Amino acid sequence: MNLNLPVQGAGLGLRRSFMDSPAISDPLRQPDFFEIAPENWMGMGGRYAEQLQDFTRKHPFVCHGLSLSIGDSRPLDMNFLGSLRRFLEQHCIACYSEHLSYSGYEGHLYDLLPVPFTQEAVVHVAGRVQKVQDFLGRRIALENVSYYAAPGAEMTELEFLLQVLDKADCDLLLDVNNVFVNAVNHCYDPEAFILALPGRRIAYLHVAGHLVESEDLRVDTHGDDVIDEVWNLLALTYRQFGCLPTLLERDFNIPPVEQLLAEVDHIRQLQSVAGQDRWLLHG
C-alpha cells in the first residue's frame, strides 16, 4: 500500500454547477476531497476563479488531466506544462494524474485513445512521464483507461500497465470501473487484475457508472449510477490494499447533488466496513 497518500476518504469530481449547492458546503455531507480537470480552469478569471480559489483554500484537491497526451508521438507541450505547474502550485493541488492514453494526432482529437501494448510504447511513455515529473517537480499518477480494441498488442493490458509504472517510476490512479468495463469487453478476470497491481503505487481510486450496450459490451460513459458489480470490485480493492481514497466520477446525465453525495456516502460505508475487517484481521 502507498503510505504517502495525497488525500483521504471519499471524493467527488467538482463541477461549476455544484459550487453554489448548500449540500456541497454542509460539513456533515461534503466530500472529503474534490477533483477537477486543470484544463477546464487554467486561465479562468472572474467569479468562478474566485470560487475555485476559495474552495482550494478550504478543501483538499486533486487534478486529473485531459490533454497531456502522454502516449503521443509529438513533443511534449512545454507551454502547457508551464501553465499547469503554476496552476498546481497556486491551488496547492495534492496530486496530478493523467490518462495512460493519447489524445492528439496533428491536433487535439477530443478523445482518449489507448496506447499500443508494445515494448516500444512502454519505453516511449515511460520516458515522457519521467520528463513531465522532472519538469513539474512531483510524481504523477497514470490512470488505467477503458479501450475497445488492441491492435498489434505484444502483451496484455496488465503487463503493459505494470511495465510502464515500473519503468517510469510513477504512481497509479486505479479506475475500478475501467477494470470492470475492460474485463467484460476483453474477457478477463477483473479480480485477478486488481490483485496483481502494486499497492504501493496506487495514489487514489476512481469509481463510476457505465453504459450497458449488451452483456458483452460496456461503454465507459461516467453517465450512470455505479452498479453492484463495480461496488463489489471496489470492496475487494479495499480488502487487498486498505481504504484508499476514492473519487466518484459523473460527467453526463448529472443528477441532483444530493444523489451524488449518497454515492459518496456509499464509498465511505465500504471504506468503514473494510477498515473494521482489516482491524479484526490484523488487530
C-alpha positions in Angstrom: 0.0 0.0 0.0 1.1 3.6 -0.8 1.8 5.2 2.6 2.1 8.7 1.2 -1.5 9.1 0.0 -2.2 12.6 -1.3 -5.8 12.7 0.2 -8.1 10.6 2.4 -11.7 9.4 2.3 -14.3 9.8 -0.4 -14.2 12.5 -3.0 -16.3 13.9 -5.8 -15.5 15.5 -9.2 -16.3 19.2 -8.8 -18.4 20.9 -11.5 -19.1 24.6 -11.6 -22.8 23.9 -11.1 -22.1 22.2 -7.8 -20.3 25.2 -6.2 -23.4 27.0 -5.1 -25.1 23.9 -3.7 -25.8 24.1 0.0 -25.3 20.3 0.2 -21.7 20.7 -1.0 -21.0 23.2 1.8 -22.6 21.2 4.5 -19.8 20.0 6.8 -21.8 16.8 7.6 -22.3 15.8 4.0 -19.5 17.4 1.9 -16.9 15.2 0.2 -13.5 14.7 1.8 -11.8 15.9 -1.3 -12.5 17.2 -4.8 -11.1 16.6 -8.2 -11.0 18.9 -11.2 -9.6 18.8 -14.7 -7.0 21.6 -14.8 -7.6 22.4 -18.4 -11.2 23.5 -17.5 -9.9 26.1 -15.0 -6.4 27.3 -16.1 -6.5 30.9 -17.2 -10.1 31.5 -16.0 -10.9 34.8 -14.3 -14.0 36.3 -12.7 -16.4 34.7 -10.2 -15.6 31.1 -11.0 -11.8 31.7 -10.5 -12.5 33.3 -7.1 -14.8 30.5 -6.1 -12.2 27.9 -7.0 -9.6 29.7 -5.0 -11.9 29.8 -2.1 -12.6 26.0 -2.5 -9.0 25.0 -2.8 -8.1 27.0 0.3 -10.8 25.1 2.3 -10.7 21.6 0.8 -8.1 19.1 -0.4 -7.9 18.9 -4.2 -6.5 16.6 -6.8 -6.3 17.3 -10.6 -7.0 14.8 -13.3 -5.7 16.0 -16.7 -7.3 15.6 -20.1 -4.8 16.8 -22.7 -1.2 15.9 -21.7 -1.5 13.1 -24.3 1.3 11.1 -22.6 1.3 8.4 -25.3 1.6 10.9 -28.2 4.4 10.8 -30.7 4.7 14.6 -30.8 6.9 16.6 -28.4 5.5 17.4 -25.0 3.8 20.8 -24.9 6.1 22.7 -22.6 3.9 25.9 -22.6 1.0 23.8 -21.4 3.2 22.2 -18.7 4.4 25.6 -17.5 0.9 26.8 -17.1 0.0 23.5 -15.4 2.8 23.8 -12.9 1.8 27.3 -11.9 -1.8 26.2 -11.5 -0.9 23.2 -9.4 1.3 25.4 -7.1 -1.3 28.2 -6.9 -4.0 25.9 -5.7 -1.8 23.5 -3.6 -3.0 20.5 -5.6 -2.3 17.3 -3.7 -1.9 15.0 -6.7 -1.8 15.4 -10.5 -2.9 12.4 -12.7 -3.3 11.8 -16.4 -4.7 9.0 -18.6 -2.4 6.3 -19.9 -3.5 7.2 -23.5 -3.0 9.8 -26.2 -5.4 12.5 -27.4 -3.6 14.1 -30.3 -2.6 13.5 -33.8 -1.9 16.6 -35.9 -4.2 18.4 -33.5 -6.3 17.5 -30.5 -8.7 14.6 -31.1 -11.1 15.3 -28.1 -10.9 11.6 -27.2 -8.7 9.3 -25.1 -7.2 6.6 -27.3 -5.3 3.6 -25.9 -1.5 3.3 -26.3 -0.5 0.1 -28.1 0.5 -2.6 -25.8 4.1 -2.9 -27.1 7.6 -2.8 -25.6 8.4 0.2 -27.8 5.4 2.0 -26.3 6.5 1.2 -22.8 9.9 2.8 -23.3 8.3 5.8 -25.1 5.6 6.5 -22.5 8.0 6.0 -19.5 10.5 8.5 -20.9 7.8 11.1 -21.4 6.4 10.5 -17.9 9.9 11.0 -16.4 10.3 14.3 -18.3 6.9 15.5 -17.0 7.8 14.5 -13.4 11.1 16.3 -13.6 9.5 19.4 -15.0 6.7 19.6 -12.5 8.9 18.6 -9.6 6.5 16.0 -8.4 5.4 12.4 -9.0 2.3 12.0 -11.2 -0.2 9.1 -11.4 -1.4 7.4 -14.6 -4.9 6.1 -14.9 -5.7 2.7 -16.5 -8.1 3.6 -19.3 -11.0 1.8 -21.0 -10.3 0.6 -24.5 -12.3 -1.3 -27.2 -9.6 -2.7 -29.4 -5.9 -3.5 -29.0 -4.4 -3.9 -32.5 -0.7 -5.0 -32.6 -0.6 -5.9 -28.9 2.6 -7.7 -27.8 1.4 -8.2 -24.2 -1.7 -7.9 -22.1 -3.1 -4.7 -20.7 -2.0 -5.7 -17.2 1.6 -6.5 -18.4 1.8 -3.2 -20.2 0.5 -1.2 -17.3 2.9 -2.8 -14.8 5.9 -2.2 -17.1 5.0 1.4 -17.7 4.6 2.1 -13.9 7.9 0.4 -13.1 10.0 1.9 -15.9 8.6 5.4 -15.4 8.6 5.1 -11.6 5.3 6.8 -11.3 2.1 6.2 -9.4 -1.3 4.7 -10.4 -4.7 6.2 -10.4 -6.7 3.0 -10.4 -10.1 3.3 -12.1 -12.1 0.4 -10.8 -14.9 0.9 -13.2 -12.4 0.8 -16.2 -11.1 -2.5 -14.9 -14.6 -3.9 -14.9 -15.5 -2.5 -18.3 -12.4 -3.8 -19.9 -12.8 -7.2 -18.2 -16.2 -7.6 -19.7 -15.2 -6.3 -23.2 -12.0 -8.3 -23.4 -12.9 -11.4 -21.4 -10.6 -11.3 -18.4 -11.0 -11.7 -14.7 -11.3 -8.2 -13.1 -10.5 -9.5 -9.6 -7.3 -11.1 -10.7 -6.3 -7.9 -12.5 -6.8 -5.9 -9.3 -4.9 -8.4 -7.1 -1.9 -8.3 -9.4 -1.4 -4.5 -9.1 1.3 -2.9 -6.9 -0.5 -1.4 -4.0 2.5 0.8 -3.1 2.0 2.7 -6.3 -1.8 3.4 -6.0 -2.4 7.1 -5.3 -6.2 7.0 -5.2 -9.1 5.4 -6.9 -11.9 6.3 -9.4 -15.3 4.7 -9.4 -18.1 5.5 -11.9 -21.1 4.2 -13.8 -21.1 3.0 -17.4 -23.4 2.1 -20.2 -24.5 -1.5 -20.8 -24.8 -1.8 -24.5 -25.1 -5.6 -24.2 -24.0 -8.4 -21.9 -20.6 -8.5 -23.6 -20.2 -4.8 -24.3 -19.9 -2.0 -21.8 -19.1 1.6 -22.6 -17.3 3.9 -20.1 -19.5 7.0 -20.0 -19.5 8.2 -16.4 -23.2 8.8 -17.1 -24.9 6.3 -14.8 -25.1 5.2 -11.3 -22.3 2.8 -10.1 -23.5 -0.8 -10.5 -23.3 -3.5 -7.8 -20.5 -5.4 -9.6 -18.3 -2.4 -9.6 -19.1 -1.7 -5.9 -18.1 -5.3 -5.2 -14.8 -4.8 -7.1 -14.2 -1.6 -5.1 -14.7 -3.5 -1.8 -12.2 -6.2 -3.0 -9.7 -3.4 -3.7 -10.1 -2.1 -0.1 -9.7 -5.6 1.3 -6.5 -6.0 -0.7 -4.9 -2.6 -0.3 -6.7 -0.9 2.5 -9.1 2.1 2.5 -7.6 4.0 -0.4 -9.0 7.5 -1.2 -11.8 7.1 -3.8 -13.4 9.6 -6.1 -16.9 9.3 -7.6 -16.9 10.5 -11.3 -20.1 11.7 -13.0 -19.8 13.6 -16.3 -23.1 13.1 -18.1 -26.8 12.8 -17.1 -25.9 14.7 -13.9 -28.4 14.0 -11.2 -29.1 16.3 -8.2 -26.1 16.8 -6.0 -27.8 15.0 -3.1 -28.0 11.9 -5.2 -24.2 12.1 -5.9 -23.5 12.6 -2.3 -25.5 9.5 -1.5 -23.0 7.5 -3.7 -20.1 9.3 -2.0 -21.6 8.1 1.3 -21.7 4.6 0.0 -18.0 4.8 -0.7 -17.5 5.8 2.9 -19.6 2.9 4.1 -17.5 0.5 2.1 -14.3 2.1 3.5 -15.7 1.8 7.0 -16.5 -1.9 6.7 -13.2 -2.7 5.1 -11.4 -0.8 7.8 -13.2 -2.8 10.5 -12.5 -6.0 8.7 -8.8 -5.2 8.5 -8.7 -4.2 12.1 -10.3 -7.5 13.2 -7.9 -9.4 10.9 -4.7 -7.7 12.0 -5.6 -6.1 15.3 
